[in-house]
């Protein structure tokens, strides 16, 4: 019997096998990408970046211009469930407003 407040490994002999510690891994991250089109207004893209991705207005404007010039831009990296939720929110809001704005994701 093991006395109270003692080291629990004190009574383990060389024939006792300890279970390996479980490895704790961080979840995979996914980049959310917003795509340029010729119909969605710049103001709406900035609104999406501010309201859904919580970007400050100045950063959202710079990111929108980057998307406009390069055709796409990374708006953030999230776990898969959060990335998919944000993409669905963008598509839903764009549809409500009549814009074809699209987002996608890729593994980071």
N, C-alpha and C positions, 0 to 999 in steps of 0.2 A: 504494500500500500504506500502511496506517495504522500509524504507530509505536505501540509498546506504551505503555500508561498515558496515552493522550491522550484528549481528548474525542471520542466517536464521532460527534458532530454537527458537528464542525469541518469535515468534508469534504462536507457536504450542500449542494447548490446550490439555487437558487430553483425549479428544475424537479422536484425530488425531493419526492414526496408521502409524508408520514408517516402511518402508520395511527393512527386515534384510539385513545386509551387505552380499555380496556374499563371500562365503568361497573360498579362493584361495588355491588349492592343487598342490603340486609338482607332476609331472608325475611319473608313476610307472617306476622302473628301472629293467633292465634285465641283468643278467650275461651272457657274451659270453664265451662259453667253447670250447676249442680246444681239439680234441681227438687224441690219439696216434694210429698209425697203423704201420705195419711192412714193409712198402714200401716207405713212404715219407722220404726224407733225412732230417737229422737234420739241415743242412745248409738252406734248403728251409723253414723249420719251423721258423728259426731265421729270414730269409728274410721277411716272412709274418708278423711276430711280429713287425719288424722294419718298414716295408713299410705301412702296413694297420693299425696297432694298435699304431704306433708311439712310440714304446718302445725303450729306449736306447739299444745299442748292448749288453752291459753287462747284463742288466735286461732280455733282450730277450733270451740270452743264458741260464741264470739261469731258466727262465720259461720253455724253451724247455726241459731242463734236468728234470725238475719237471714233465712235461707231459710224458716224456719218462719213468720215473720211476713209476709214479702213474696211468698212462693210460689216464689222462685228466687233464686239468688245466684251471683255470679261468683267462681270459686275460683282462677283464674289465667289468664295469657295465655302461650301456647306456640306453637311452630311447628306446622304441621298434623300432621305425623307423631307428634309427642309428644302433642298434644291427642287425637288419635284413639286412641293407645295408652292414655292415662289413662282415657278414656271406656270403652274395652273392659275395662280392669281393674275399673272401678267396676261395670259391668254384670255381669261375671263373678262378682265377689265377692258382689254383691247376690243374684244367682241362686243361688249356693251356699248362702247364708243364708236364702233364701226371701223376700227383700224385692223390691218392685217399683221400687226407686230408679232414677231415670233421670238421665242427663247429656246435654247437647248442646253444640254449639259454634257460634260465630258469628265472623265476621271482625272483628278489633279495629280 
